[in-house]
Amino acid sequence: MDKQTIICVDTERSILIALQEQLREELESHDARLPREEGDKNLPPAERYAIELVETGEEALEILENLQAEGREIPFIICDRLLLGIQQEELLVKLHTIAPQILKILLTGETDAKIIGNLINKAGIFRYIAKPWQREELHGVIWETLEYHHQQKQLAEQNGFLQQLNTTLERKAIERALELTAANQKLEEKIAERNALTQKLRASEQKIRAIFEAMTDIVLIVDEMGNIDIAPTNPHYFEISLENPLELTVERFLRHENIQTWLERVRQVVREQETVNLDYSLPAGDRELWFSASISPLPERSAIWVARDITQRKQAEAALQEAKEAAEQANKAKSSFLANMSHELRTPLNAILGFAQLLVNDETISSDRREQLQIVKRSGEHLLTLINDVLEMAKIEAGRITLDESNFDLYALLDSLEAMLQFKAKSKNVRLFFEIAEDVPQYVRTDQRKLRQVLINLLGNALKFTESGFVRLSVTRQSPLTPQSPLSKGEKEGEIPQPTTNDQLYFEIEDTGAGIASEELELLFEPFVQTETGRQSQEGTGLGLPLSRQFVQLMGGKIGVRSTLKEGSTFFFNIEIGILDAASIQTERPHQRIVGLEDKETIYRILIADDRWESRQLLLNLLSPLGFEVREAIDGAEAIAQWQAWKPHLIFMDMRMPVMDGYEATQQIRGSLEGQAPAIIALTASAFDRDRAVTLAAGCDDFIRKPFQTEELFEKMATHLGVRYLYETRATPPPKSVRTSGDFSLTSDKLASFPSSWLQQLYRAAEVADDEQILHLIRELPQSQGEVGTHLADLARQFRCDRIIELLDAIEY
């Protein structure tokens, strides 16, 4: 820390030396009484103070300016009135002009009181010493000056502290600083009256008290014993009379059983010199008041206690906690409801989809009826997807939605969507067609179920709100979006899906439907929000688009829309994909139906435990024709009895049954030592992933969720029984593709050799957009023209009769 510097100015060197010696003696003798700062407590006075001896006025001014530039502290200056080079008292006036805050002691041999009085007023003299001086006189002046200098420093520190109390006090603190400056100036003018300083300090305390009383916060200044040094603000909080507040202690003021704990906090602050924060409550009549307090250290082993009323905040927190608990209860009730509804809906769907699969494989059914059953099956799967949507939304709300990537045939997915939605399009006389770019890969890796659901949501909406015209799906590898395309809420205006280092697909669904008003676009992707057109249709739940946005974002893309009211809409999105070869997704037997068991000698006993008759009938019709011996049980108790009497090799155990559920039945079977334990596969209509772990923990060997695919069921049986199946040997044609081979291009010259009558019939069918007649004509073509027929069929399914007419117009027939 820099030394404090005392400047002594006199023309006589002997006087300066005498001053220097006596000043050092005075500093040594009063060292114990002088206040010290934190950094110089262990320093002797000789290291704390420097004494500058100056013989001329110019030198004095120069030294003063240098010390001020260095930021050195100058407690006071002792200066002779008459100096060489400076006329009479001019130096003292200049010193006062340059540094009015520095205390100045006049050293003079002048005896004229009027001259001395004028000089005191002009130069702001704090004290004066007559030459020759007495040692006792020098002692008193020096000590009084140092004490006054220290008081000024304390006042400055207190002012700085008050400025930090809070922003509300900032303006008051500035006013107080000005008042203190004015008070100091008045004190300097009345140095002859020793009691003036005490009076001004008392007035200052009263003004601080007024500031405190104007505060909304509660402020206490207390010592470590709990005595209040400054009367507390806002005593009305505590409903007590404060006739003489300075006689109060913290115990009497706060009146609370925790007072000793609070006093210990004050002592901790004084001891450790660190601020402590705490919340506490106080009784106030029939109310309970809450406060947030900050206790900070002050000099002289005291602390300032600033407390703010937070009763309203505490009440709000309590109300919020109650609301949170109510929300948790509601969430539990919702989860229970979803679980029950999922089970009740998925169970009949299991029978619908299962029997649809059985009927599709019935060779006695015509191809038309088989195709209709496929539509029933796909529609049932779509209904199952809608049920899962509600569960997905619950997962999204809980932050548990995940990406479930798989390898699949993109063309086959699009084929199935077109077939499923084509009937609805035809019923509304709306053209539905897909346009797939040549460079779109057939085999990809992403979340197939989520991509399928997004396309169903967007295409279904387009068909729902389109009464005439067309609905078009285009798929490309590049994003042709323009920066002006509006995006869904939460995305920046003009931002578009941009290609990344990963492979991407871009989807666009365009329709000529009702369109969407511009003011509704912002809320379009919010849950349970529908457009005016959607509300008028009285269809949907408002979940499709929010789910679509969540799914697209999960797959690494963005979704947006552009629309014109009464003209149509275009939804667009991009996703990241992995590109695969065909071998990556081929299954062992993709199109073969199981017709029996290879081992006809071994009889496998299968027990079906399910309380729903239709569920048991589905499994019975699936397993009995293949050679399995099957029995039924309608609850867990009957399943245990059948197991004990019949010893089945495998049990399909429904987990929800009356009398005794599947969990208890499984545990009893696993806990018994009777014979060889059967394989137990849990059958449940629950859609929650956590149920898998619960069933396996109960003792089940595996888990199948209703509705199930027959392939999954037979695979599980093969795994746990070791059975091997016989498959039908008839060849199954490969699925049609929404995109034809890139190695073949249909041109007019490839049709030129066809019979004229056939071409004329094709032209007439294309003119009236009779796609059924076009497909009938294609079936008449010989096998050698299979690629031409495939391309023409694709054009017909996409309602591109205009393209067929263009090809025919280019040839003569």
Secondary structure, 3 states (H helix, E strand, C coil): CCCEEEEEECCCHHHHHHHHHHHHHHHHHCCCCCCCCHHHCCCCHHHHEEEEEECCHHHHHHHHHHHHHHCCCCCEEEEECCECCECCCHHHHHHHHHCCCCEEEEEECCCCHHHHHHHHHHHCCCEEEECCCCHHHHHHHHHHHHHHHHHHHHHHHHHHHHHCCCHHHHHHHHHHHHHHHHHHHHHHHCCCCCHHHHHHHHHHHHHHHHHHHHCCCEEEEEECCCEEEECCCCHHHHCCCCCCHHHCEHHHHHCCCCHHHHHHHHHHHHHHCCCEEEEEEEEECCEEEEEEEEEEEECCCEEEEEEEECHHHHHHHHHHHHHHHHHHHHHHHHHHHHHHHHHHHHHHHHHHHHHHHHHHCCCCCCHHHHHHHHHHHHHHHHHHHHHHHHHHHHHHHHCCCCCCCEEEEHHHHHHHHHHHHHHHHHHCCCEEEEEECCCCCCEEEECHHHHHHHHHHHHHHHHHCCCCCEEEEEEECCCCCCCCCCECCCCCCCCCCCCCCCEEEEEEEEECCCCCCHHHHCCCCCCCCCCHHHHHHCCCCCCHHHHHHHHHHHCCCCEEEEEECCCEEEEEEEEEEEECCHHHCCCCCCCCCEEEECCCCCCCEEEEECCCHHHHHHHHHHHHHHCCEEEEECCHHHHHHHHHHHCCCEEEEECCCCCCCHHHHHHHHHHCCCCCCCEEEEEECCCCCHHHHHHHHHCCCEEEECCCCHHHHHHHHHHHHCCCEEECCCCCCCCCCCCCCCCCCCCHHHCCCCCHHHHHHHHHHHHCCCHHHHHHHHHCCCHHHHHHHHHHHHHHHCCCHHHHHHHHHCCCC
